[in-house]
Amino acid sequence: MNKLNKLKSICAGKSASAIIHLVISEFPVDKLALATSFGAEDQVLTDMLCRPITGLRIFTLDTGRLFQETYDVMHRTREYYGIPIDLYAPDPGELADLVREKGPNLFYESVENRRACCNVRKVHPLRKALHAMEAWICGNRRDQAATRAELDPVEWDESNGLIKICPLCDWTEAEVWNYINENQIPHNALHHRGFRSIGCAPCTRAVGLGEDVRSGRWWWESPEHKECGLHNRPSVPQK
């Protein structure tokens, strides 16, 4: 049984914290990492990893267009847990070429342009962050969006050629916030202003009651397009 199938088997039906610690036991510490954008789900996972400190590497993508509130919670998280957080930014030359060719607000003009921006600011830095990794952990949940409805706790990330772990895939938004409140975890102040999913500032807005969790992300696009390229599916391992 290869490692992907083994992880699928041992993680089936387990709690989020159990999945995390099972996964940690299966990989060298330098081959596994947590990706965080400092959203609510990522803060839950950071807490699970840092009580007690596991030594697992945590990284984030600084797109250059984040909210100040996101930098604030990034700083508070480092201080609260006493941990380093690796930061990956877009390649300056690649970004300069994109903006020169299509302008700074290209993402509003077409899905193609928005994806081009996400590629430069997110997808390419993620590839650098995951270089030489065997697996990564992220905070995706099934009920966040139509594009994530079939999410599994353990999947194959075909785009990056490694295993992806989603320990919170079957959690509800209420469960996430119950954990945050019960454990007094630092979180983004924007969540209290109607921002249920937070990305880059020009591409994120608050949402109203009854709206989809990610309806404030790229709100000018239809739901089936609302992924930046970091979490493409289906996930099928190459033989």
Beta strands, then each sheet from edge to edge (+ up, - down):
strand 1: 32-35
strand 2: 57-61
strand 3: 86-88
strand 4: 135-137
strand 5: 154-157
strand 6: 162-165
sheet 1: 3+ 2+ 1+ 4+ 6+ 5-
end
